[in-house]
């Protein structure tokens, strides 16, 4: 079982330490209170979140990164979102990123 709120807080804390190296970038974290526990591998959940936020940090030189985790009660899903003010993914590459082991050069 994974205490999602706890894992998210650990990830944000870890990433904020790296954020100090980029004074022109701010991190906002919005983690909904009362998130349910998940049946998942806590190591892999943490890795996934660190990877997504790490990419946002890597490609954002100035502006902000907003990390949000909420429970969609209607769909019974956890929704993770990351918004950043980085350059984005070129339109021509967007379909490609969903394949296994694919990435776009930044």
Gaussian input, Z-matrix of N, CA and C with variables (Angstrom, degrees):
# hf/3-21g

backbone

0 1
 N
 C     1     B1
 C     2     B2     1     A1
 N     3     B3     2     A2     1     D1
 C     4     B4     3     A3     2     D2
 C     5     B5     4     A4     3     D3
 N     6     B6     5     A5     4     D4
 C     7     B7     6     A6     5     D5
 C     8     B8     7     A7     6     D6
 N     9     B9     8     A8     7     D7
 C    10    B10     9     A9     8     D8
 C    11    B11    10    A10     9     D9
 N    12    B12    11    A11    10    D10
 C    13    B13    12    A12    11    D11
 C    14    B14    13    A13    12    D12
 N    15    B15    14    A14    13    D13
 C    16    B16    15    A15    14    D14
 C    17    B17    16    A16    15    D15
 N    18    B18    17    A17    16    D16
 C    19    B19    18    A18    17    D17
 C    20    B20    19    A19    18    D18
 N    21    B21    20    A20    19    D19
 C    22    B22    21    A21    20    D20
 C    23    B23    22    A22    21    D21
 N    24    B24    23    A23    22    D22
 C    25    B25    24    A24    23    D23
 C    26    B26    25    A25    24    D24
 N    27    B27    26    A26    25    D25
 C    28    B28    27    A27    26    D26
 C    29    B29    28    A28    27    D27
 N    30    B30    29    A29    28    D28
 C    31    B31    30    A30    29    D29
 C    32    B32    31    A31    30    D30
 N    33    B33    32    A32    31    D31
 C    34    B34    33    A33    32    D32
 C    35    B35    34    A34    33    D33
 N    36    B36    35    A35    34    D34
 C    37    B37    36    A36    35    D35
 C    38    B38    37    A37    36    D36
 N    39    B39    38    A38    37    D37
 C    40    B40    39    A39    38    D38
 C    41    B41    40    A40    39    D39
 N    42    B42    41    A41    40    D40
 C    43    B43    42    A42    41    D41
 C    44    B44    43    A43    42    D42
 N    45    B45    44    A44    43    D43
 C    46    B46    45    A45    44    D44
 C    47    B47    46    A46    45    D45
 N    48    B48    47    A47    46    D46
 C    49    B49    48    A48    47    D47
 C    50    B50    49    A49    48    D48
 N    51    B51    50    A50    49    D49
 C    52    B52    51    A51    50    D50
 C    53    B53    52    A52    51    D51
 N    54    B54    53    A53    52    D52
 C    55    B55    54    A54    53    D53
 C    56    B56    55    A55    54    D54
 N    57    B57    56    A56    55    D55
 C    58    B58    57    A57    56    D56
 C    59    B59    58    A58    57    D57
 N    60    B60    59    A59    58    D58
 C    61    B61    60    A60    59    D59
 C    62    B62    61    A61    60    D60
 N    63    B63    62    A62    61    D61
 C    64    B64    63    A63    62    D62
 C    65    B65    64    A64    63    D63
 N    66    B66    65    A65    64    D64
 C    67    B67    66    A66    65    D65
 C    68    B68    67    A67    66    D66
 N    69    B69    68    A68    67    D67
 C    70    B70    69    A69    68    D68
 C    71    B71    70    A70    69    D69
 N    72    B72    71    A71    70    D70
 C    73    B73    72    A72    71    D71
 C    74    B74    73    A73    72    D72
 N    75    B75    74    A74    73    D73
 C    76    B76    75    A75    74    D74
 C    77    B77    76    A76    75    D75
 N    78    B78    77    A77    76    D76
 C    79    B79    78    A78    77    D77
 C    80    B80    79    A79    78    D78
 N    81    B81    80    A80    79    D79
 C    82    B82    81    A81    80    D80
 C    83    B83    82    A82    81    D81
 N    84    B84    83    A83    82    D82
 C    85    B85    84    A84    83    D83
 C    86    B86    85    A85    84    D84
 N    87    B87    86    A86    85    D85
 C    88    B88    87    A87    86    D86
 C    89    B89    88    A88    87    D87
 N    90    B90    89    A89    88    D88
 C    91    B91    90    A90    89    D89
 C    92    B92    91    A91    90    D90
 N    93    B93    92    A92    91    D91
 C    94    B94    93    A93    92    D92
 C    95    B95    94    A94    93    D93
 N    96    B96    95    A95    94    D94
 C    97    B97    96    A96    95    D95
 C    98    B98    97    A97    96    D96
 N    99    B99    98    A98    97    D97
 C   100   B100    99    A99    98    D98
 C   101   B101   100   A100    99    D99
 N   102   B102   101   A101   100   D100
 C   103   B103   102   A102   101   D101
 C   104   B104   103   A103   102   D102
 N   105   B105   104   A104   103   D103
 C   106   B106   105   A105   104   D104
 C   107   B107   106   A106   105   D105
 N   108   B108   107   A107   106   D106
 C   109   B109   108   A108   107   D107
 C   110   B110   109   A109   108   D108
 N   111   B111   110   A110   109   D109
 C   112   B112   111   A111   110   D110
 C   113   B113   112   A112   111   D111
 N   114   B114   113   A113   112   D112
 C   115   B115   114   A114   113   D113
 C   116   B116   115   A115   114   D114
 N   117   B117   116   A116   115   D115
 C   118   B118   117   A117   116   D116
 C   119   B119   118   A118   117   D117
 N   120   B120   119   A119   118   D118
 C   121   B121   120   A120   119   D119
 C   122   B122   121   A121   120   D120
 N   123   B123   122   A122   121   D121
 C   124   B124   123   A123   122   D122
 C   125   B125   124   A124   123   D123
 N   126   B126   125   A125   124   D124
 C   127   B127   126   A126   125   D125
 C   128   B128   127   A127   126   D126
 N   129   B129   128   A128   127   D127
 C   130   B130   129   A129   128   D128
 C   131   B131   130   A130   129   D129
 N   132   B132   131   A131   130   D130
 C   133   B133   132   A132   131   D131
 C   134   B134   133   A133   132   D132
 N   135   B135   134   A134   133   D133
 C   136   B136   135   A135   134   D134
 C   137   B137   136   A136   135   D135
 N   138   B138   137   A137   136   D136
 C   139   B139   138   A138   137   D137
 C   140   B140   139   A139   138   D138
 N   141   B141   140   A140   139   D139
 C   142   B142   141   A141   140   D140
 C   143   B143   142   A142   141   D141
 N   144   B144   143   A143   142   D142
 C   145   B145   144   A144   143   D143
 C   146   B146   145   A145   144   D144
 N   147   B147   146   A146   145   D145
 C   148   B148   147   A147   146   D146
 C   149   B149   148   A148   147   D147
 N   150   B150   149   A149   148   D148
 C   151   B151   150   A150   149   D149
 C   152   B152   151   A151   150   D150
 N   153   B153   152   A152   151   D151
 C   154   B154   153   A153   152   D152
 C   155   B155   154   A154   153   D153
 N   156   B156   155   A155   154   D154
 C   157   B157   156   A156   155   D155
 C   158   B158   157   A157   156   D156
 N   159   B159   158   A158   157   D157
 C   160   B160   159   A159   158   D158
 C   161   B161   160   A160   159   D159
 N   162   B162   161   A161   160   D160
 C   163   B163   162   A162   161   D161
 C   164   B164   163   A163   162   D162
 N   165   B165   164   A164   163   D163
 C   166   B166   165   A165   164   D164
 C   167   B167   166   A166   165   D165
 N   168   B168   167   A167   166   D166
 C   169   B169   168   A168   167   D167
 C   170   B170   169   A169   168   D168
 N   171   B171   170   A170   169   D169
 C   172   B172   171   A171   170   D170
 C   173   B173   172   A172   171   D171
 N   174   B174   173   A173   172   D172
 C   175   B175   174   A174   173   D173
 C   176   B176   175   A175   174   D174
 N   177   B177   176   A176   175   D175
 C   178   B178   177   A177   176   D176
 C   179   B179   178   A178   177   D177
 N   180   B180   179   A179   178   D178
 C   181   B181   180   A180   179   D179
 C   182   B182   181   A181   180   D180
 N   183   B183   182   A182   181   D181
 C   184   B184   183   A183   182   D182
 C   185   B185   184   A184   183   D183
 N   186   B186   185   A185   184   D184
 C   187   B187   186   A186   185   D185
 C   188   B188   187   A187   186   D186
 N   189   B189   188   A188   187   D187
 C   190   B190   189   A189   188   D188
 C   191   B191   190   A190   189   D189
 N   192   B192   191   A191   190   D190
 C   193   B193   192   A192   191   D191
 C   194   B194   193   A193   192   D192
 N   195   B195   194   A194   193   D193
 C   196   B196   195   A195   194   D194
 C   197   B197   196   A196   195   D195
 N   198   B198   197   A197   196   D196
 C   199   B199   198   A198   197   D197
 C   200   B200   199   A199   198   D198
 N   201   B201   200   A200   199   D199
 C   202   B202   201   A201   200   D200
 C   203   B203   202   A202   201   D201
 N   204   B204   203   A203   202   D202
 C   205   B205   204   A204   203   D203
 C   206   B206   205   A205   204   D204
 N   207   B207   206   A206   205   D205
 C   208   B208   207   A207   206   D206
 C   209   B209   208   A208   207   D207
 N   210   B210   209   A209   208   D208
 C   211   B211   210   A210   209   D209
 C   212   B212   211   A211   210   D210
 N   213   B213   212   A212   211   D211
 C   214   B214   213   A213   212   D212
 C   215   B215   214   A214   213   D213
 N   216   B216   215   A215   214   D214
 C   217   B217   216   A216   215   D215
 C   218   B218   217   A217   216   D216
 N   219   B219   218   A218   217   D217
 C   220   B220   219   A219   218   D218
 C   221   B221   220   A220   219   D219
 N   222   B222   221   A221   220   D220
 C   223   B223   222   A222   221   D221
 C   224   B224   223   A223   222   D222
 N   225   B225   224   A224   223   D223
 C   226   B226   225   A225   224   D224
 C   227   B227   226   A226   225   D225
 N   228   B228   227   A227   226   D226
 C   229   B229   228   A228   227   D227
 C   230   B230   229   A229   228   D228
 N   231   B231   230   A230   229   D229
 C   232   B232   231   A231   230   D230
 C   233   B233   232   A232   231   D231
 N   234   B234   233   A233   232   D232
 C   235   B235   234   A234   233   D233
 C   236   B236   235   A235   234   D234
 N   237   B237   236   A236   235   D235
 C   238   B238   237   A237   236   D236
 C   239   B239   238   A238   237   D237
 N   240   B240   239   A239   238   D238
 C   241   B241   240   A240   239   D239
 C   242   B242   241   A241   240   D240
 N   243   B243   242   A242   241   D241
 C   244   B244   243   A243   242   D242
 C   245   B245   244   A244   243   D243
 N   246   B246   245   A245   244   D244
 C   247   B247   246   A246   245   D245
 C   248   B248   247   A247   246   D246
 N   249   B249   248   A248   247   D247
 C   250   B250   249   A249   248   D248
 C   251   B251   250   A250   249   D249
 N   252   B252   251   A251   250   D250
 C   253   B253   252   A252   251   D251
 C   254   B254   253   A253   252   D252
 N   255   B255   254   A254   253   D253
 C   256   B256   255   A255   254   D254
 C   257   B257   256   A256   255   D255
 N   258   B258   257   A257   256   D256
 C   259   B259   258   A258   257   D257
 C   260   B260   259   A259   258   D258
 N   261   B261   260   A260   259   D259
 C   262   B262   261   A261   260   D260
 C   263   B263   262   A262   261   D261
 N   264   B264   263   A263   262   D262
 C   265   B265   264   A264   263   D263
 C   266   B266   265   A265   264   D264
 N   267   B267   266   A266   265   D265
 C   268   B268   267   A267   266   D266
 C   269   B269   268   A268   267   D267
 N   270   B270   269   A269   268   D268
 C   271   B271   270   A270   269   D269
 C   272   B272   271   A271   270   D270
 N   273   B273   272   A272   271   D271
 C   274   B274   273   A273   272   D272
 C   275   B275   274   A274   273   D273
 N   276   B276   275   A275   274   D274
 C   277   B277   276   A276   275   D275
 C   278   B278   277   A277   276   D276
 N   279   B279   278   A278   277   D277
 C   280   B280   279   A279   278   D278
 C   281   B281   280   A280   279   D279
 N   282   B282   281   A281   280   D280
 C   283   B283   282   A282   281   D281
 C   284   B284   283   A283   282   D282
 N   285   B285   284   A284   283   D283
 C   286   B286   285   A285   284   D284
 C   287   B287   286   A286   285   D285
 N   288   B288   287   A287   286   D286
 C   289   B289   288   A288   287   D287
 C   290   B290   289   A289   288   D288
 N   291   B291   290   A290   289   D289
 C   292   B292   291   A291   290   D290
 C   293   B293   292   A292   291   D291
 N   294   B294   293   A293   292   D292
 C   295   B295   294   A294   293   D293
 C   296   B296   295   A295   294   D294
 N   297   B297   296   A296   295   D295
 C   298   B298   297   A297   296   D296
 C   299   B299   298   A298   297   D297
 N   300   B300   299   A299   298   D298
 C   301   B301   300   A300   299   D299
 C   302   B302   301   A301   300   D300
 N   303   B303   302   A302   301   D301
 C   304   B304   303   A303   302   D302
 C   305   B305   304   A304   303   D303
 N   306   B306   305   A305   304   D304
 C   307   B307   306   A306   305   D305
 C   308   B308   307   A307   306   D306
 N   309   B309   308   A308   307   D307
 C   310   B310   309   A309   308   D308
 C   311   B311   310   A310   309   D309
 N   312   B312   311   A311   310   D310
 C   313   B313   312   A312   311   D311
 C   314   B314   313   A313   312   D312
 N   315   B315   314   A314   313   D313
 C   316   B316   315   A315   314   D314
 C   317   B317   316   A316   315   D315

   B1=1.4619
   B2=1.5230
   B3=1.3217
   B4=1.4599
   B5=1.5252
   B6=1.3262
   B7=1.4581
   B8=1.5194
   B9=1.3152
   B10=1.4560
   B11=1.5218
   B12=1.3183
   B13=1.4661
   B14=1.5319
   B15=1.3222
   B16=1.4632
   B17=1.5291
   B18=1.3249
   B19=1.4646
   B20=1.5285
   B21=1.3254
   B22=1.4666
   B23=1.5272
   B24=1.3194
   B25=1.4648
   B26=1.5279
   B27=1.3227
   B28=1.4707
   B29=1.5200
   B30=1.3307
   B31=1.4552
   B32=1.5305
   B33=1.3189
   B34=1.4651
   B35=1.5218
   B36=1.3239
   B37=1.4611
   B38=1.5287
   B39=1.3185
   B40=1.4656
   B41=1.5259
   B42=1.3266
   B43=1.4603
   B44=1.5299
   B45=1.3295
   B46=1.4650
   B47=1.5286
   B48=1.3114
   B49=1.4664
   B50=1.5280
   B51=1.3286
   B52=1.4669
   B53=1.5223
   B54=1.3391
   B55=1.4582
   B56=1.5198
   B57=1.3091
   B58=1.4697
   B59=1.5266
   B60=1.3306
   B61=1.4613
   B62=1.5411
   B63=1.3145
   B64=1.4661
   B65=1.5226
   B66=1.3245
   B67=1.4614
   B68=1.5243
   B69=1.3292
   B70=1.4672
   B71=1.5277
   B72=1.3530
   B73=1.4612
   B74=1.5305
   B75=1.3326
   B76=1.4584
   B77=1.5245
   B78=1.3167
   B79=1.4621
   B80=1.5213
   B81=1.3219
   B82=1.4593
   B83=1.5220
   B84=1.3218
   B85=1.4636
   B86=1.5185
   B87=1.3158
   B88=1.4651
   B89=1.5296
   B90=1.3276
   B91=1.4624
   B92=1.5246
   B93=1.3089
   B94=1.4606
   B95=1.5301
   B96=1.3081
   B97=1.4650
   B98=1.5251
   B99=1.3046
   B100=1.4606
   B101=1.5098
   B102=1.3398
   B103=1.4680
   B104=1.5297
   B105=1.3232
   B106=1.4664
   B107=1.5218
   B108=1.3275
   B109=1.4651
   B110=1.5232
   B111=1.3228
   B112=1.4606
   B113=1.5116
   B114=1.3164
   B115=1.4600
   B116=1.5189
   B117=1.3149
   B118=1.4639
   B119=1.5225
   B120=1.3026
   B121=1.4598
   B122=1.5252
   B123=1.3426
   B124=1.4608
   B125=1.5267
   B126=1.3033
   B127=1.4684
   B128=1.5300
   B129=1.3282
   B130=1.4712
   B131=1.5193
   B132=1.3225
   B133=1.4646
   B134=1.5237
   B135=1.3179
   B136=1.4658
   B137=1.5297
   B138=1.3189
   B139=1.4734
   B140=1.5237
   B141=1.3368
   B142=1.4621
   B143=1.5257
   B144=1.3133
   B145=1.4658
   B146=1.5267
   B147=1.3386
   B148=1.4656
   B149=1.5227
   B150=1.3212
   B151=1.4604
   B152=1.5361
   B153=1.3165
   B154=1.4656
   B155=1.5361
   B156=1.3232
   B157=1.4651
   B158=1.5259
   B159=1.3219
   B160=1.4659
   B161=1.5157
   B162=1.3323
   B163=1.4634
   B164=1.5235
   B165=1.3208
   B166=1.4604
   B167=1.5292
   B168=1.3057
   B169=1.4679
   B170=1.5262
   B171=1.3150
   B172=1.4663
   B173=1.5328
   B174=1.3276
   B175=1.4568
   B176=1.5299
   B177=1.3246
   B178=1.4614
   B179=1.5188
   B180=1.3136
   B181=1.4676
   B182=1.5157
   B183=1.3363
   B184=1.4529
   B185=1.5300
   B186=1.3169
   B187=1.4556
   B188=1.5066
   B189=1.3410
   B190=1.4568
   B191=1.5210
   B192=1.3283
   B193=1.4563
   B194=1.5258
   B195=1.3150
   B196=1.4669
   B197=1.5211
   B198=1.3262
   B199=1.4625
   B200=1.5237
   B201=1.3246
   B202=1.4563
   B203=1.5216
   B204=1.3283
   B205=1.4610
   B206=1.5245
   B207=1.3394
   B208=1.4659
   B209=1.5300
   B210=1.3089
   B211=1.4536
   B212=1.5209
   B213=1.3277
   B214=1.4632
   B215=1.5210
   B216=1.3114
   B217=1.4640
   B218=1.5278
   B219=1.3156
   B220=1.4624
   B221=1.5304
   B222=1.3286
   B223=1.4649
   B224=1.5305
   B225=1.3398
   B226=1.4625
   B227=1.5269
   B228=1.3394
   B229=1.4616
   B230=1.5259
   B231=1.3170
   B232=1.4565
   B233=1.5231
   B234=1.3319
   B235=1.4567
   B236=1.5302
   B237=1.3178
   B238=1.4613
   B239=1.5212
   B240=1.3166
   B241=1.4608
   B242=1.5274
   B243=1.3196
   B244=1.4603
   B245=1.5165
   B246=1.3170
   B247=1.4689
   B248=1.5135
   B249=1.3142
   B250=1.4617
   B251=1.5160
   B252=1.3143
   B253=1.4656
   B254=1.5239
   B255=1.3352
   B256=1.4610
   B257=1.5130
   B258=1.3352
   B259=1.4666
   B260=1.5272
   B261=1.3146
   B262=1.4620
   B263=1.5127
   B264=1.2977
   B265=1.4637
   B266=1.5233
   B267=1.3352
   B268=1.4650
   B269=1.5271
   B270=1.3064
   B271=1.4601
   B272=1.5316
   B273=1.3227
   B274=1.4655
   B275=1.5288
   B276=1.3324
   B277=1.4645
   B278=1.5284
   B279=1.3153
   B280=1.4636
   B281=1.5234
   B282=1.3074
   B283=1.4716
   B284=1.5230
   B285=1.2882
   B286=1.4677
   B287=1.5243
   B288=1.3226
   B289=1.4736
   B290=1.5183
   B291=1.3245
   B292=1.4583
   B293=1.5189
   B294=1.3241
   B295=1.4552
   B296=1.5295
   B297=1.3045
   B298=1.4676
   B299=1.5184
   B300=1.3003
   B301=1.4635
   B302=1.5314
   B303=1.3047
   B304=1.4555
   B305=1.5156
   B306=1.3134
   B307=1.4575
   B308=1.5118
   B309=1.3222
   B310=1.4547
   B311=1.5098
   B312=1.3064
   B313=1.4668
   B314=1.5221
   B315=1.3459
   B316=1.4620
   B317=1.4943
   A1=110.24
   A2=115.24
   A3=121.11
   A4=108.82
   A5=116.13
   A6=120.96
   A7=105.53
   A8=116.06
   A9=121.96
   A10=112.71
   A11=117.29
   A12=120.15
   A13=110.38
   A14=116.57
   A15=120.78
   A16=111.37
   A17=116.68
   A18=120.61
   A19=110.30
   A20=117.23
   A21=120.55
   A22=110.91
   A23=116.79
   A24=120.31
   A25=110.89
   A26=117.67
   A27=121.76
   A28=110.57
   A29=116.77
   A30=121.35
   A31=110.26
   A32=116.88
   A33=120.43
   A34=110.10
   A35=117.47
   A36=121.53
   A37=110.57
   A38=116.34
   A39=121.31
   A40=111.39
   A41=116.42
   A42=120.80
   A43=111.04
   A44=117.49
   A45=120.20
   A46=111.18
   A47=117.79
   A48=120.65
   A49=110.27
   A50=116.71
   A51=120.86
   A52=110.77
   A53=116.26
   A54=121.41
   A55=111.24
   A56=117.72
   A57=120.44
   A58=111.52
   A59=117.33
   A60=121.55
   A61=111.32
   A62=117.22
   A63=122.18
   A64=108.27
   A65=117.37
   A66=119.73
   A67=114.68
   A68=118.01
   A69=121.21
   A70=113.03
   A71=116.08
   A72=120.71
   A73=108.62
   A74=115.79
   A75=119.82
   A76=109.80
   A77=114.98
   A78=121.75
   A79=108.58
   A80=115.37
   A81=121.48
   A82=107.01
   A83=116.48
   A84=120.88
   A85=109.28
   A86=115.81
   A87=122.26
   A88=106.97
   A89=115.25
   A90=120.79
   A91=107.41
   A92=115.91
   A93=120.99
   A94=110.73
   A95=116.02
   A96=120.67
   A97=109.76
   A98=116.37
   A99=121.15
   A100=115.18
   A101=117.70
   A102=119.49
   A103=109.39
   A104=117.97
   A105=120.00
   A106=111.40
   A107=115.07
   A108=119.10
   A109=107.97
   A110=115.93
   A111=121.46
   A112=110.73
   A113=115.47
   A114=120.48
   A115=105.54
   A116=116.16
   A117=121.14
   A118=108.53
   A119=115.12
   A120=121.68
   A121=107.80
   A122=118.17
   A123=119.88
   A124=113.38
   A125=117.86
   A126=121.36
   A127=109.86
   A128=116.71
   A129=119.76
   A130=112.36
   A131=117.90
   A132=120.19
   A133=109.07
   A134=116.12
   A135=120.96
   A136=110.82
   A137=117.33
   A138=121.70
   A139=111.28
   A140=116.09
   A141=120.92
   A142=110.17
   A143=116.60
   A144=120.13
   A145=111.26
   A146=116.69
   A147=119.74
   A148=111.15
   A149=116.97
   A150=121.60
   A151=110.86
   A152=116.35
   A153=120.23
   A154=110.66
   A155=116.70
   A156=118.90
   A157=111.29
   A158=116.85
   A159=120.43
   A160=111.97
   A161=116.70
   A162=120.30
   A163=111.21
   A164=116.39
   A165=119.54
   A166=109.95
   A167=116.71
   A168=121.20
   A169=111.05
   A170=115.64
   A171=121.20
   A172=112.21
   A173=116.69
   A174=120.25
   A175=114.40
   A176=117.77
   A177=121.07
   A178=108.67
   A179=116.48
   A180=121.14
   A181=112.14
   A182=115.40
   A183=119.84
   A184=108.13
   A185=116.64
   A186=120.14
   A187=111.90
   A188=115.88
   A189=118.58
   A190=112.14
   A191=112.58
   A192=122.17
   A193=105.62
   A194=116.06
   A195=121.23
   A196=108.28
   A197=115.85
   A198=123.40
   A199=107.43
   A200=116.27
   A201=120.27
   A202=110.26
   A203=115.28
   A204=121.09
   A205=107.11
   A206=115.61
   A207=120.71
   A208=110.08
   A209=115.04
   A210=121.66
   A211=108.19
   A212=116.73
   A213=121.73
   A214=105.37
   A215=116.00
   A216=121.45
   A217=112.68
   A218=116.34
   A219=120.20
   A220=111.15
   A221=115.80
   A222=120.56
   A223=112.62
   A224=116.31
   A225=122.07
   A226=110.53
   A227=114.43
   A228=121.88
   A229=109.95
   A230=115.03
   A231=121.28
   A232=106.04
   A233=117.11
   A234=121.30
   A235=108.53
   A236=115.27
   A237=122.56
   A238=106.89
   A239=117.25
   A240=118.18
   A241=109.63
   A242=114.04
   A243=121.64
   A244=106.44
   A245=115.59
   A246=121.87
   A247=106.58
   A248=116.78
   A249=118.42
   A250=109.78
   A251=114.90
   A252=120.06
   A253=111.03
   A254=115.80
   A255=121.26
   A256=111.06
   A257=117.18
   A258=121.19
   A259=114.30
   A260=118.62
   A261=120.56
   A262=112.35
   A263=115.09
   A264=122.35
   A265=107.69
   A266=117.25
   A267=119.10
   A268=111.13
   A269=116.60
   A270=122.55
   A271=111.45
   A272=116.43
   A273=121.28
   A274=112.76
   A275=117.93
   A276=121.79
   A277=113.47
   A278=117.77
   A279=120.77
   A280=114.16
   A281=118.69
   A282=120.12
   A283=111.27
   A284=116.19
   A285=122.76
   A286=112.86
   A287=117.64
   A288=119.60
   A289=113.85
   A290=118.05
   A291=119.72
   A292=112.99
   A293=118.36
   A294=120.92
   A295=110.59
   A296=116.31
   A297=120.81
   A298=110.97
   A299=115.61
   A300=124.47
   A301=114.07
   A302=117.66
   A303=121.42
   A304=110.34
   A305=115.69
   A306=120.19
   A307=108.23
   A308=114.57
   A309=121.79
   A310=107.33
   A311=116.97
   A312=119.56
   A313=110.12
   A314=114.88
   A315=119.19
   A316=112.28
   D1=146.46
   D2=-178.54
   D3=-120.79
   D4=125.32
   D5=170.15
   D6=-82.02
   D7=97.14
   D8=-171.53
   D9=-60.94
   D10=-42.52
   D11=-179.89
   D12=-61.24
   D13=-39.80
   D14=179.52
   D15=-66.60
   D16=-45.00
   D17=179.23
   D18=-63.31
   D19=-42.81
   D20=179.03
   D21=-62.06
   D22=-41.80
   D23=178.84
   D24=-63.78
   D25=-40.40
   D26=177.60
   D27=-62.84
   D28=-43.08
   D29=-179.37
   D30=-64.50
   D31=-45.86
   D32=179.62
   D33=-61.41
   D34=-42.82
   D35=178.74
   D36=-60.74
   D37=-45.07
   D38=-179.89
   D39=-63.02
   D40=-44.51
   D41=-177.33
   D42=-70.80
   D43=-34.22
   D44=-179.87
   D45=-62.02
   D46=-31.57
   D47=177.22
   D48=-62.76
   D49=-39.29
   D50=176.80
   D51=-72.19
   D52=-32.44
   D53=-178.22
   D54=-60.92
   D55=-28.78
   D56=-178.37
   D57=-60.69
   D58=-20.56
   D59=177.90
   D60=-78.16
   D61=-9.73
   D62=-179.67
   D63=-124.36
   D64=82.88
   D65=-175.67
   D66=-65.95
   D67=-15.21
   D68=-179.52
   D69=-91.91
   D70=7.07
   D71=-178.51
   D72=-124.09
   D73=130.70
   D74=176.80
   D75=-111.23
   D76=147.45
   D77=177.78
   D78=-112.80
   D79=126.62
   D80=173.34
   D81=-113.82
   D82=129.01
   D83=177.97
   D84=-119.44
   D85=127.81
   D86=178.05
   D87=-125.23
   D88=101.08
   D89=-178.73
   D90=-112.74
   D91=116.67
   D92=-176.67
   D93=-59.76
   D94=136.75
   D95=176.20
   D96=-71.81
   D97=147.12
   D98=175.24
   D99=77.54
   D100=24.33
   D101=176.97
   D102=-63.35
   D103=143.22
   D104=179.77
   D105=-74.03
   D106=161.42
   D107=171.65
   D108=-73.77
   D109=151.27
   D110=179.24
   D111=-111.96
   D112=150.69
   D113=168.22
   D114=-90.72
   D115=95.27
   D116=-176.97
   D117=-159.25
   D118=168.73
   D119=176.15
   D120=-82.96
   D121=114.53
   D122=-176.46
   D123=-61.49
   D124=-32.08
   D125=179.51
   D126=-65.41
   D127=-44.13
   D128=-179.26
   D129=-71.73
   D130=-35.07
   D131=176.13
   D132=-62.42
   D133=-45.37
   D134=179.85
   D135=-63.46
   D136=-44.09
   D137=178.42
   D138=-58.30
   D139=-45.28
   D140=-178.36
   D141=-61.65
   D142=-46.52
   D143=-178.60
   D144=-66.62
   D145=-41.36
   D146=177.62
   D147=-62.36
   D148=-38.27
   D149=-179.62
   D150=-65.20
   D151=-47.70
   D152=-177.57
   D153=-65.41
   D154=-46.21
   D155=179.27
   D156=-69.89
   D157=-34.39
   D158=176.37
   D159=-61.48
   D160=-40.77
   D161=176.97
   D162=-64.55
   D163=-40.42
   D164=178.33
   D165=-61.07
   D166=-43.08
   D167=178.12
   D168=-64.88
   D169=-44.55
   D170=-176.90
   D171=-59.72
   D172=-39.42
   D173=-173.01
   D174=-101.76
   D175=2.89
   D176=178.15
   D177=-108.17
   D178=112.99
   D179=-179.31
   D180=-92.12
   D181=-25.51
   D182=-176.12
   D183=-155.40
   D184=140.33
   D185=177.53
   D186=117.77
   D187=-131.37
   D188=-174.21
   D189=-144.60
   D190=160.87
   D191=172.26
   D192=-127.77
   D193=129.55
   D194=179.61
   D195=-116.66
   D196=120.15
   D197=179.96
   D198=-110.27
   D199=125.55
   D200=-177.86
   D201=-133.46
   D202=137.44
   D203=175.91
   D204=-132.58
   D205=120.32
   D206=-178.61
   D207=-137.05
   D208=160.04
   D209=174.14
   D210=-98.99
   D211=121.81
   D212=172.88
   D213=-87.99
   D214=98.30
   D215=-174.68
   D216=-65.31
   D217=-32.29
   D218=179.86
   D219=-65.82
   D220=-46.13
   D221=-178.24
   D222=-90.36
   D223=-9.31
   D224=-176.99
   D225=57.62
   D226=49.89
   D227=-179.31
   D228=-131.29
   D229=149.14
   D230=169.53
   D231=-89.38
   D232=131.10
   D233=-179.25
   D234=-115.36
   D235=119.95
   D236=175.45
   D237=-103.48
   D238=137.31
   D239=173.15
   D240=-142.16
   D241=146.20
   D242=176.09
   D243=-132.70
   D244=123.86
   D245=175.22
   D246=-117.40
   D247=137.34
   D248=175.96
   D249=-140.78
   D250=168.37
   D251=179.98
   D252=-102.74
   D253=24.64
   D254=176.35
   D255=-72.31
   D256=-175.76
   D257=-173.80
   D258=-70.49
   D259=-17.45
   D260=-179.67
   D261=82.49
   D262=178.27
   D263=-179.67
   D264=-102.44
   D265=128.01
   D266=178.77
   D267=-55.65
   D268=140.21
   D269=-178.18
   D270=-51.21
   D271=-39.15
   D272=-177.39
   D273=-68.20
   D274=-14.44
   D275=-177.15
   D276=-106.02
   D277=-8.06
   D278=-172.01
   D279=-61.02
   D280=-39.68
   D281=178.67
   D282=-67.01
   D283=-34.87
   D284=-175.19
   D285=-65.85
   D286=-33.05
   D287=-172.97
   D288=-67.63
   D289=-16.65
   D290=-177.19
   D291=-85.23
   D292=-6.62
   D293=176.37
   D294=-78.53
   D295=157.12
   D296=179.10
   D297=-62.17
   D298=135.00
   D299=174.07
   D300=61.55
   D301=26.41
   D302=177.31
   D303=-101.44
   D304=147.18
   D305=172.62
   D306=-149.68
   D307=163.80
   D308=-179.57
   D309=-111.82
   D310=137.33
   D311=178.37
   D312=-69.52
   D313=138.91
   D314=-178.53
   D315=-106.51

